[in-house]
């Protein structure tokens, strides 16, 4: 009895049970056409030879909704907390899929400002930016957290549009300086450093540099430099003065430091010692600072020597802080 072999035509490949399209895009992902498990079609998602992925459409991530505290699964991505009538805890997986896996936790209830959402890790050895947990305390706020292979890092913090993008602590110390909590630039915490209110408030400040030159021929006091004073100003000034006799047979150097000079309601007052320090290297001449009430100026004067010509030069730097009365 003879046997007949079922042979494919010579030169053709064995036929399978899945049918592909008439043509395909190089590097594109093949996708099912229908539900038969037998037909394939082309797609616009490309994976090149270097594993770079090109998307030509939108992306939809998995959303997990929870009304209670929740332990995140490794195949979760977006966790929406739908009920914050009580504080909730969302625990990230101790062993995520790998480095760069990202989870997003969102307050969908709008009540995290009252009952915050604590985000921790389902393992004591894992941290979030070095801390045991992170508190999401903004109504409708959200946080994106990524895994770096060792610990979790906060990638970004989102808040409601009417609150700005920086989250403050649950409470703060009056007049204390705020400081960053972590490295995201989004979370602030309290500090022990206080910046107390000025009795008159604060409006602005300016830093000025002035060079002045004057010549004296006798022992009469001569104005070298005038520093204008506005109302309610605090002045800190440092002035270096050098004087030279015309034939360079003698010289003087002086340094003036005024820590505070203030004019209030038209009355110029220049604080007496120890608020003013004047040091000179020569007793033959004199350097003074006086209050010019009429012109509302602080004036530095130099006094030369009778029958001698002195050339004076000053380099002055002053910082003025304007306060509100």
HUBEL-V569861 format. One record per run of one state. SS is the DSSP state (a for helix, b for strand, c for the rest). FROM is the first residue (numbers start at 1). TO is the last residue. If there is no record, write none. Layout:
[[SS FROM TO] [SS FROM TO]]
//
This chain:
[[c 1 18] [b 19 19] [c 20 27] [b 28 28] [c 29 30] [b 31 32] [c 33 38] [b 39 41] [c 42 45] [b 46 47] [c 48 52] [b 53 54] [c 55 62] [b 63 66] [c 67 69] [b 70 71] [c 72 77] [b 78 81] [c 82 87] [b 88 92] [c 93 101] [b 102 107] [c 108 116] [b 117 121] [c 122 127] [b 128 128] [c 129 130] [b 131 131] [c 132 132] [b 133 136] [c 137 141] [b 142 147] [c 148 151] [b 152 158] [c 159 166] [b 167 167] [c 168 175] [b 176 176] [c 177 178] [b 179 180] [c 181 186] [b 187 189] [c 190 193] [b 194 194] [c 195 203] [b 204 216] [c 217 220] [b 221 228] [c 229 232] [b 233 245] [c 246 250] [b 251 258] [c 259 260] [b 261 264] [c 265 266] [b 267 270] [c 271 275] [b 276 280] [c 281 285] [b 286 292] [c 293 296] [b 297 303] [c 304 309] [b 310 322] [c 323 325]]
//
